């Protein structure tokens, strides 16, 4: 039996597809900050001028003073057709300096989750919540949150960046996995 050109193309395409890593594998270590879109006039400024090229989560990778934000925006948009009205730019710079100023901790550029080999029991998970989380806020904040594994990872990494004491990456990942199990976005009450 002779293979025709069509069969060769299909077979070659399938071979390439099966040899490629999956999207999930490519993004396994890709944890991005979650930045809510602000309300009011600023929301319209960001939607009109920013999000056509990048997400607002990019802002969270920086912790800068207002003049450094202005410099960064100028440098990043050099040669592009991006020109904000003076009032819009002032409003955006105020938001950036307030939300992502020098008092904030920049989100890590790359975070690769540690592989966990043992999993937290409910007792261990609650113990860590009592020790770690209550340093800054009440636990009802945690228990009211339902999130996926990826979202819990973002939240916990952000908390660590803000000063929460998490002894090492493996224990942090164990806590994240436990939270995603007991406080899953899929749980209904």
C-alpha angles and dihedrals in degrees: 000000000000121000114228126217092262093056091049092053093048093046092047092048092050092048091053093046094050092047093053120089114250122255089252091054092049092051099037092116096035106114113166128189118254110231116180116222108250121240129240129028092337090063090059092047091053094044092048099043112019118031097060087074106024143002122258089240086080088073091066092066089072137062106191143152118249095261091050090050089053090050092047093049091048092049095045094049097043110132092013125109094246116130120159122200111252093249091049092048092049091051092047093047091049090052093047094047092047098043099033101024130134091281091063125079113237115238111251113262092225129019120178112193115236115241111251122212100179128041132220120255117220089260092053093045094050091045091055092047090052093049102037109029101040091063087080110014146006120277093238085078089062096041092051092055122091115188145153123253091262093050093047088051091054092047095048094044088050090050090051089050088053091054107274108152110241109164100213142348095259094055090044090053090047089054091047092050091048092049091050089052100046099029098036123160085232096062117104124197 
